[in-house]
Amino acid sequence: MSFLTLAVSGLGALVLWTAGYFFWVVWISSKATTGNPIDRATRPNTALLVIDIQEDFTRNSPKPYSEDVRARGIARINQEIEAAHAAGQEVILIKQVFRHWPAILAMKLLMGGIGTPGRKGLAFDEDLKTGNVPVFEKPIGDAFFNPELDAYLAGQNVGHLRLTGLDACQCVQFTAKGALNRGYSVEIIEPATMTVTPEKWPPIKDELLAAGAALS
């Protein structure tokens, strides 16, 4: 086999691998994960998840939230955090950082690079008041893609999750489904969520309710 034939063959394999990896990233980013079912009877505790309230998404996005929506949403999240602390419940921050190169490339080409590694905008919004709480990073919509989150919840005997943050139609939705797939009880605090596509929320909300989630 000639060097040229080997080079062409290698290039073809690289193209196929690249295309396959790209479509794998698109696929995992648009669905919820599955995992081992939990025994909710042995996990009576509650945790509040605050999803992706980061400067890049609350302030720096090319499709930003209005100041009124941002301020009102974060104020309600802060109320939920304060109430959770007062009740002795876990408060957990979820942080989006795109780690797969197709997602990084797409965000840089289409969204000004928000959510990609190395940006100051990955910091949590300056108006968010959390206290000293654990943080779990995720590279896709569903926070349960990071197995450390599930392990931490198991260690804290958490079986009920209350979800806040953004985007309701994306990361909140997929995290809720990932939790439901594992047997968690899920409550979405609707006034403490935000979305840049409010027209898409009603059917997604109906789907989540049909899957067993509760909304408050």
HUQUI-V643718 format. One line per field, one symbol per residue. psi: psi as a letter, one per 30 degrees, with the letter a starting at -180 (. if undefined). burial: # if it has 24 or more other C-alpha atoms within 12 Angstrom, else .. Layout:
psi=???
burial=???
This chain:
psi=kleeeeeeeeeeeeeeeeeeeefeeeeffgllllakkljffgiflkkkkjjhileeffefkfilkleeeeeeeeeeeeeeeeeeeefglkkkkkkkjkfkeeeeeeeeefgggkglkfkfffllkffkjfajllkkkkfaejfffjffeeeeeefghkfkkkklblkefceeeeeeeeeeffglkkkkjefgllkfifffeeeeeeeeefffllk.
burial=........................#..##.####...#......################....#....##.######.##..#....##########.#####..#.....#####...#####..#.#....############..##..##..#######################################........##..#....###.
